[in-house]
Amino acid sequence: MSEDKSSSCSHSHQKHLDPNEPVKASSPTTSCCDMPPERTDWFLWSCLVITLAFYSLAITNVDHSMWYGVISHSVQELINTMWWSVLLAIFFVGLLSKVPQTFIVAILGKGGTKKGLWRATLAGVLLDLCSHGILMVGMELRKKGASLGQVMAFLIASPWNSISLTLIMMSLIGLSWTLAFIGLSMIIALSTGWLFDKLEKNGTLPSNPNTIALPKNFEFWKEAKSSFNTVKWDRQFMSELIQAGLNGSKMVVKWLLFGVLLASAIRGFVSLEDFQSYFGPSLIGLAATLLAATIIEVCSEGSTPIAADLMNRADAPGNSFAFLMTGVATDYTEVMVIKDSMKSWKIALFLPLLTVPQVIVVALILNNFWL
């Protein structure tokens, strides 16, 4: 910021540069002097209105035999499946906005390092949110200074590796296959994160402007205890937390609603059984799986039973793994949110470019091993 700005604006700008100050999700990237007025997001409101219309139609128990009946019930099913995870993610985003950046950096470790990638991957595995909820948290971590590799490792490792879904997977496909899938997904998350960090380091992909270095002699638990004791858990704090969570989640929610509508439209006009009949352990079956995972928007709770069905009915463990992993890497909601939040088509498109080939190799090995 230039020296001739007003003192009030300069003070606000310096506040956001202080690593010990929480950066709110709604904080502008420019100064308060030249902040443009917020525009109505017509895409968000259009998706919301259409979603509410179909959801309301489903409540009337409209006939499933008609295309609009299938779409309305699909919208109702998807919303009922993911609403809790989205609300929980909004809370986490708001909570992260209150956490000083230094603490996030201390927890995740330094970007561009093996320890940083391991911590981000483990965080993704342990956090119990669906793929869309994880996406909100991942974008907030980026704002807090996480490297590209850490964000991508977090996103790739997390969508179906939550504790609750792991237990469901064990009941559906058995302990050994569940552990194998978790281990393989972590390997892909680590390798993809490592590649993103390398591309960020050599300038192929843009670096994170929010990156900071930890202060010397920083003691995490001591600082955390001190900061926690200063928090006033009153109505104003909770109101600010919820507002920050809502502001930080708008970008994800609009693409999530669009994904729900598009997936429901596909269900209304294309039978899922037509896909399943071609999902055998062959190159054609794997190709069909990749295509289905790309165009069918399924949240993690919905992808788990479908993946189990590919394992048990189609005898194709590789296709099952590919459906779980490729849906994450090629999901248009995720690609568009990454593009919008990071202001880079290149970063968004590098996600499937680097991840999908690894998934294909692992899937082919699993199918051949099974046979």
C-alpha positions in Angstrom: 0.0 0.0 0.0 1.3 3.5 -0.9 2.2 6.0 1.9 -0.4 8.5 0.9 -3.4 6.4 1.9 -5.4 7.5 4.9 -4.3 6.3 8.3 -7.4 4.3 8.9 -6.9 2.3 5.7 -3.2 1.7 6.5 -4.1 0.5 10.0 -6.6 -2.0 8.5 -4.1 -3.3 6.0 -1.4 -3.8 8.6 -3.9 -5.7 10.8 -4.3 -8.4 8.1 -0.6 -8.7 7.7 -0.1 -9.5 11.4 0.4 -13.3 11.6 -1.1 -13.4 15.1 -4.4 -11.9 13.9 -7.1 -14.2 12.6 -7.9 -13.5 8.9 -11.6 -13.5 8.4 -13.1 -15.3 5.5 -14.7 -12.2 4.3 -11.6 -10.1 4.4 -10.9 -8.3 1.1 -7.6 -8.6 -0.6 -7.5 -4.9 -1.4 -7.5 -2.0 1.0 -10.7 -0.6 2.5 -10.3 2.5 0.4 -10.8 0.8 -3.0 -13.0 -2.1 -2.0 -15.7 -2.6 -4.6 -19.3 -3.0 -3.5 -20.5 -6.6 -3.2 -22.5 -7.8 -6.2 -25.5 -10.1 -6.1 -24.4 -13.6 -7.0 -27.2 -14.5 -9.4 -25.8 -17.9 -10.1 -25.9 -18.8 -6.4 -29.5 -17.6 -6.0 -30.6 -19.3 -9.2 -29.2 -22.6 -8.1 -30.7 -22.1 -4.6 -34.2 -21.3 -6.0 -34.3 -24.2 -8.4 -33.0 -26.6 -5.7 -35.7 -25.5 -3.3 -38.3 -25.9 -6.0 -37.4 -29.5 -6.8 -37.0 -30.3 -3.1 -40.5 -28.9 -2.4 -41.8 -31.0 -5.3 -40.3 -34.1 -3.7 -42.2 -33.5 -0.5 -45.4 -33.8 -2.4 -44.4 -37.4 -3.3 -44.4 -36.8 -7.0 -44.4 -39.9 -9.2 -40.9 -41.4 -9.7 -41.8 -42.6 -13.2 -41.7 -39.1 -14.6 -38.4 -37.3 -15.2 -39.2 -34.4 -13.0 -40.1 -36.9 -10.2 -36.7 -38.6 -10.5 -34.9 -35.2 -10.4 -36.9 -33.9 -7.5 -36.4 -37.0 -5.4 -32.7 -37.1 -6.3 -32.3 -33.5 -5.2 -34.1 -34.4 -1.9 -31.9 -37.4 -1.4 -28.6 -35.6 -2.0 -29.5 -32.6 0.2 -30.7 -34.9 3.0 -27.4 -36.8 2.8 -25.0 -33.9 2.8 -26.7 -31.1 4.7 -25.2 -31.9 8.1 -21.7 -32.1 6.7 -22.1 -28.7 4.9 -23.3 -27.1 8.1 -20.4 -28.6 10.1 -18.0 -27.4 7.4 -19.4 -23.9 7.6 -18.8 -24.0 11.4 -15.2 -25.2 10.8 -14.6 -22.5 8.2 -15.8 -19.9 10.7 -13.7 -21.4 13.5 -10.6 -21.4 11.3 -11.2 -17.8 10.5 -10.8 -17.1 14.2 -7.6 -19.1 14.6 -4.3 -17.1 14.2 -2.4 -18.0 11.0 0.7 -19.0 13.0 -1.2 -21.8 14.7 -2.4 -23.3 11.4 1.2 -23.2 10.1 2.4 -24.8 13.3 -0.1 -27.6 13.0 0.3 -28.4 9.3 4.1 -27.8 9.3 6.1 -26.0 6.8 4.9 -26.1 3.2 7.1 -27.9 0.7 8.4 -30.4 3.3 7.7 -34.1 3.8 6.5 -33.5 7.3 4.1 -30.8 6.1 2.6 -33.2 3.5 2.3 -36.0 6.1 0.4 -33.8 8.5 -2.0 -32.5 5.8 -2.7 -36.0 4.6 -3.4 -37.3 8.1 -5.6 -34.3 8.8 -7.6 -35.2 5.7 -7.9 -38.8 6.7 -9.1 -38.0 10.3 -11.5 -35.1 9.7 -15.0 -36.5 9.5 -16.6 -34.5 6.7 -17.9 -35.3 3.2 -16.1 -34.2 0.1 -17.9 -30.9 -0.2 -17.4 -30.1 3.5 -13.7 -30.9 3.2 -13.5 -28.6 0.2 -14.6 -25.6 2.2 -12.0 -26.3 4.9 -9.3 -26.9 2.4 -9.9 -23.5 0.8 -9.7 -21.9 4.2 -6.4 -23.6 4.9 -5.1 -22.1 1.7 -6.0 -18.7 3.0 -4.1 -19.5 6.2 -0.9 -20.2 4.3 -0.9 -23.9 3.5 1.1 -24.8 0.4 -0.5 -26.1 -2.8 0.9 -29.6 -2.0 -0.6 -29.5 1.5 -4.0 -28.4 0.3 -4.1 -31.0 -2.5 -2.9 -33.8 -0.2 -5.6 -32.8 2.3 -8.4 -32.8 -0.3 -7.3 -36.1 -2.0 -6.9 -38.0 1.2 -10.0 -36.9 3.0 -13.4 -37.3 1.2 -14.2 -41.0 2.1 -11.4 -41.7 4.6 -13.4 -40.3 7.6 -13.8 -42.5 10.6 -17.5 -43.0 10.1 -17.2 -44.0 6.4 -14.2 -46.2 7.1 -16.4 -48.3 9.5 -19.1 -48.4 6.8 -16.5 -49.5 4.2 -15.3 -52.3 6.5 -18.8 -53.7 6.8 -19.3 -53.5 3.0 -16.0 -54.8 1.5 -14.1 -56.1 4.5 -11.2 -55.0 6.7 -8.4 -55.9 4.4 -9.7 -54.1 1.3 -10.6 -51.1 3.4 -7.1 -50.8 4.8 -5.7 -51.3 1.4 -7.8 -48.5 -0.1 -6.9 -46.1 2.8 -3.2 -46.9 2.4 -3.3 -46.4 -1.4 -5.3 -43.2 -1.2 -2.7 -41.8 1.2 0.1 -42.7 -1.1 -1.6 -40.9 -4.0 -2.3 -37.9 -1.8 1.3 -37.7 -0.7 2.7 -38.2 -4.3 0.3 -35.6 -5.8 1.1 -33.1 -3.0 4.8 -33.6 -3.5 4.3 -32.9 -7.3 2.3 -29.8 -6.6 4.9 -28.5 -4.2 7.6 -29.0 -6.8 5.6 -27.2 -9.4 4.9 -24.4 -7.0 8.5 -24.1 -6.1 9.8 -23.9 -9.7 7.2 -21.4 -10.7 5.0 -23.6 -12.9 2.1 -23.0 -10.6 1.5 -19.8 -8.6 2.7 -19.7 -5.0 0.5 -18.9 -2.0 0.7 -15.2 -1.2 -0.6 -15.9 2.3 2.5 -17.9 3.4 4.2 -16.8 6.6 7.2 -18.0 8.7 6.7 -18.9 12.3 8.1 -16.4 14.8 11.4 -17.5 16.5 10.9 -19.4 19.8 7.2 -20.0 19.0 5.8 -22.4 21.6 2.5 -23.8 20.3 0.9 -25.0 23.5 1.9 -22.0 25.5 0.6 -19.6 22.8 -2.6 -21.7 22.3 -3.4 -21.7 26.0 -2.9 -17.9 26.2 -5.0 -17.2 23.1 -7.8 -19.6 24.2 -8.0 -17.9 27.6 -8.6 -14.5 25.9 -11.6 -15.7 23.8 -15.0 -14.5 25.0 -17.5 -17.2 24.1 -20.4 -14.8 24.0 -23.2 -14.1 21.5 -21.1 -11.7 19.5 -18.3 -14.2 19.1 -20.6 -16.9 17.8 -22.4 -14.4 15.5 -19.0 -13.4 14.0 -18.0 -17.0 13.7 -21.2 -18.0 11.8 -21.0 -15.0 9.6 -17.4 -15.7 8.7 -18.3 -19.3 8.0 -21.2 -18.3 5.7 -19.1 -15.8 3.8 -16.2 -18.2 3.3 -18.5 -21.0 2.1 -20.6 -19.1 -0.5 -18.3 -20.1 -3.3 -18.5 -23.8 -2.5 -22.2 -23.8 -1.8 -23.1 -22.4 -5.2 -21.1 -25.0 -7.1 -22.4 -27.7 -4.7 -26.0 -26.8 -5.5 -25.2 -26.7 -9.2 -23.6 -30.2 -8.8 -26.7 -31.5 -7.1 -29.0 -30.2 -9.9 -26.7 -31.6 -12.7 -26.4 -35.0 -11.0 -30.1 -35.1 -10.5 -30.7 -34.2 -14.1 -28.4 -37.1 -15.2 -30.3 -39.5 -12.9 -33.6 -38.2 -14.5 -32.5 -38.9 -18.0 -29.8 -41.6 -17.8 -30.2 -44.8 -15.8 -27.4 -45.7 -13.4 -28.0 -49.4 -14.2 -26.8 -48.7 -17.8 -23.5 -47.7 -16.3 -23.2 -50.5 -13.9 -23.6 -53.2 -16.5 -20.3 -52.1 -18.1 -18.3 -51.8 -14.9 -16.4 -55.1 -15.1 -12.6 -55.5 -14.3 -11.6 -54.7 -17.9 -10.2 -51.7 -19.7 -13.7 -50.9 -20.9 -15.1 -51.3 -17.4 -12.4 -49.0 -16.0 -13.0 -46.4 -18.6 -16.8 -46.5 -17.9 -16.0 -46.1 -14.2 -13.8 -43.1 -14.8 -16.5 -41.6 -17.0 -19.3 -42.2 -14.4 -17.2 -40.8 -11.6 -16.5 -37.7 -13.6 -20.1 -36.9 -14.6 -22.1 -38.2 -11.6 -21.9 -35.9 -8.7 -22.0 -38.2 -5.7 -21.1 -37.1 -2.1 -18.8 -39.4 -0.1 -21.8 -41.0 1.7 -23.3 -41.9 -1.7 -20.0 -43.0 -3.3 -19.2 -45.6 -0.6 -22.1 -48.0 -1.3 -21.6 -47.6 -5.1 -18.0 -48.4 -4.7 -18.9 -51.4 -2.6 -21.3 -52.6 -5.3 -18.5 -52.3 -7.9 -16.4 -54.5 -5.7 -19.0 -57.1 -4.8 -21.2 -57.3 -7.9 -18.8 -56.4 -10.7 -15.8 -58.2 -9.1 -13.7 -55.1 -9.9 -11.8 -53.8 -6.9 -9.8 -51.5 -9.1 -12.9 -49.9 -10.5 -14.2 -49.5 -6.9 -11.0 -47.7 -5.9 -11.1 -45.6 -9.1 -14.7 -44.5 -8.5 -13.8 -43.3 -5.0 -10.6 -41.5 -6.0 -11.4 -40.2 -9.5 -14.6 -38.6 -8.3 -12.5 -36.5 -6.0 -9.9 -35.6 -8.7 -12.4 -34.8 -11.6 -15.3 -33.5 -9.6 -16.5 -30.3 -11.4 -17.5 -28.7 -8.1 -14.0 -29.1 -6.7 -12.4 -28.0 -10.0 -14.5 -24.8 -10.2 -14.1 -23.9 -6.5 -10.3 -24.3 -6.8 -10.3 -22.1 -9.9 -12.5 -19.4 -8.3 -10.8 -19.3 -4.9 -7.2 -19.6 -6.2 -7.8 -17.5 -9.3 -6.1 -20.0 -11.5 -7.4 -22.4 -14.1 -4.0 -24.0 -14.2 -4.1 -25.1 -10.6 -7.6 -26.5 -11.0 -6.8 -28.5 -14.1 -3.5 -29.8 -12.7 -5.5 -31.7 -10.0 -7.0 -34.3 -12.4 -3.9 -34.1 -14.6 -1.6 -35.3 -11.8 -4.0 -37.5 -9.9 -6.0 -39.5 -12.5 -3.0 -41.3 -14.1 -1.9 -42.6 -10.7 -5.4 -43.8 -10.0 -5.6 -45.6 -13.3 -2.3 -47.4 -12.7 -3.4 -48.5 -9.2 -6.8 -49.6 -10.5 -5.3 -51.8 -13.2 -3.0 -53.4 -10.7 -5.9 -54.1 -8.3 -8.1 -55.6 -11.1 -5.3 -57.9 -12.3 -4.5 -58.9 -8.7 -8.2 -59.8 -8.1 -8.3 -61.8 -11.3 
